[in-house]
Amino acid sequence: MSPSPILATRGLGLDIGGASIVADVSLELPRGEFLGIIGPNGAGKTSLFNLLSGLLRPTQGAVELNGRDVTSEPPYRRAQGGLGRTFQISSVFPLLSVLENARLAAEASLGGSMRIWRRAARMRSAVERARWALGRVGLEGHARGYAGALAHGDKRKLELAMLLASDPQVILLDEPMAGLGAEDVPELVEVIRAVHREEGRTVLMVEHHIEVVTGLAERIAVMHHGRLLAIDTPERVMANETVQEAYVGEAL
């Protein structure tokens, strides 16, 4: 018997104003897998992420995390259950230091206490975890600088460090290469690769750079008009005639 998936959707759908945004999407992610999602603008990729993370409530279907139905749970409960996410637009605290950004993420995941000595212990643990996360993405040398002063590529790394500091089991990356210069893409790709392979995190990534997706993902899911058109290995997906026909004249 195969192990239960760490993240799954069952007939997931979202209708807004009579329009079908996401329709009948069923996915299963085994623990430790890297799944890429591709499709043109308007295919429903970010809406799917919003459904998975709890920012939107589906009109059909269910979301399961670690075998538990979380369809009605808000984002913070899913985060507590091990689901972490980045966004297309950078979401760091620009007036705080790089270390403080990562520390806050770590502290939030460690829980609270009204006892002073427990708060102090939690603070030390959060700082240690934050420093580890910054080192993991190569930002240890920027720890004391303001997050707002980082180059765009380094802000993307900081977002990933903040996720790692919160210790998620499943990481949702929403177009991590968005806005990056071509010279910054290879370095961030290697950081994401290391997070997946060496940390053993389950990763679900939406990305328009096809070469990035095919170089990182073990499987690729193709969305078209809100539906799941195909899901297979990168080689099979790119050779799939249905996928090719669906995207004639459209950039993946």
N, C-alpha and C positions, 0 to 999 in steps of 0.2 A: 504494500500500500504506500503510495507516495505521500510525503508530508503535506499537511495543510498549508495553503499559501499564507504569506505574511500580510499581503494586501490583495483584496479581490473586489470586483464589482459584479453585481448580478442584474443584468437587464437594465442598466443605469440609463435614465433619461431625464432631460430637462426641456420643458416647453415654456416659452415666454411669449405672451400675446398671441397665442395660436401658432407660433413658429416653433419648429423642432430644432433646438440648438445642439442637444446631444440625444442620440436615439439608440436604445437597446445595446449599450456597450457592456460586454462581459469580458473581464480580464482576470487573470490569476498571476500573481508574482510570487515565485518561490523565494524563500529567504536567500539573500545574497546575490540575486539576479540584477543585471543592468538592462533595463528596457528603455529603448528610445521611442519617442512618438514624433511622427512627421506628418506633414500635410500643409496645404496652402493657408493663407490668412482666411479666417472664417470657417475653418474645418471643425472647430469645436475643441481644440486642444487645451487652451487656457480655461475654458469653461469646464472641461473635464477635471483639470487640476483644482478649480474652485469647488467642485463637487467632492473631490477626494479630501480636500483639506477642511471642508465644512463652511466655506465662505458662501456657498450656495446650497440650498436644499433641493434635492431631486424631486421631480414630479412622478417619476417611476423608478423602481428598482432599489438596490441597496448597496451600501459600502461596508466591507468587513475589514477589520484590522486585527491581526493576530487571532483570527477565528471569531471575533466578537463583532456584532452588528453595531456600527457607529453612525448609522445613517442620520439619526436625529440628534447627534451630539455636536456641540459647538466646537470651533477650532481649538480652543485651549484644552478641551478634554482629549481631543485627538493628539495634540502635542504631548500631553501627559502620557498618552498611550504609545508614544514612540514615533509619531509622524512629524517630520520637519520639512520646511519648504522655503525656497527662495522665490523672488518675484522678478519680472522683466525689468522693473525700475528699481534702482539701487535703494535699499531700505536700511541704511546704517544711521546712527545718531551722529551727525557731523560735528557737533560741538563737544562731544565726549572723546576721550582718547581711544585709540585702537584697543588697548587692553580693557578699558572700561566697557566698551561695546561687547567684547567676548565674555567679560566677567558677568555682566547683567544676564546674558543668555544662559550662562552656566548656573548662576544663582537661582534663576527662575525654575530651572529643572531640578534643583536640589530640594525644593520645598521650603516652607517657612517655619518659624518657631518664635514664640514670645520670650523665650529664655535667653538672657544675654549671652551666656557662655556657648549656647548652641548656635546663636546667630554668628558669634565670632568664629566658631569652628566651620560653619557653613561658608563664611566669607573666605577663609583660608582655602577651603576645598575648591571654591569657585575660582579664586585667583589661580590656583594650581592647574585647574582644568583649562582655564582661559589661556594661560601661557602655553600649555601643551598644544591646544588647538591652533594658536597662532604659529607655533613652530611647525605644526603639521602642514600648513599652507605657505610657509616661508615668509611670515610677516613678523617674526620675533624682533627684528631690528627696528620695526616701526611702532612698537608697543606703546611708547610714551607720546607719540605724535597724535594730533587731532585726526579723527577719521575723515573729516571733511577735506583735509589736505591731501589725502591719498589720490594717486592716479586712478582712473576708472577701472583699470584691470586689477589694481590692488584692492579697490572697494569690493569687487566681485570675490576676491579671495577672502576678504574679511567677512562677507556674508556667509561663505562656506565655513569659515572658522567659527562663526557664531552658531551655525547649525551643529557643528561637531561638538562645541562646548555644551550644547544642550543634550548631547548623547542620544540622537534619534536612531531608531532601528531602520526606518524608511526615510529616504531623502527624495523630495520632489524638487527638481531643478527646472525652473521655467525660463527657457532661453538664456542660459548663463553667458553665452557669448555676445548677447545683444549690446551694441554700442562699443565693442572692443575693436581696436585697431588690429590689422592682420598680424602685426608683430607680437601682440599679446595673446593670441589664441593658442598657440602651441603650449605655452607655459601653463595656462589654466587647464587645458586638456590633460596635461600630465598630473596636475594636482587632483583633478577629478578621478583620473584613472587610479591614482594611489589611494584615494579615499575609498574607492570601491574594492580594489583588490587587497590592499593591506589592512584596511579597517573592517572589511567584510560587510559593509553597509549595502542594503538593498537600495537601488537607485532607479528612479523613473524620471526621464529627462525629455522635455520638449525642446527642440532645437531646429533652426532653419538651415544651419550649416550641415549639409548631408555628409560631407567627408568627416566631420566631427562625430556624427551619430554612428556612421558605419565603422569608425575606428574604435569606438568605445562600447557600443551596445552588443549584447549577446543575442538579443532579439529586437526587432523593430515592428512597431504597430503603426499602420497607416490609417489616418482618419480622413474621411471625405464626406462633406455635408453632414457632419455630426455623427456619422456612423463609422464603425470599425471595418475598414475595407479588407485589410489583411494583417496578419501577424505571423512572423516567421524570422528565420535568420536573416542577417543583412543581405547575404548573397541571393537568397531565394526571393526576398521582397523586391530587390532591385531588378530581378529578372522576371518578376510576375507580370504577365501580359495585362491582367485586369488593372493592376496598378499603373502600368505604363499608359494604357488607354484612358484611364480616368484623369491622368495628369497631362495629356497632350495640350501643349500651349500654356500650362500652369507650372510655375516654379515650385518645387517641393521645399 
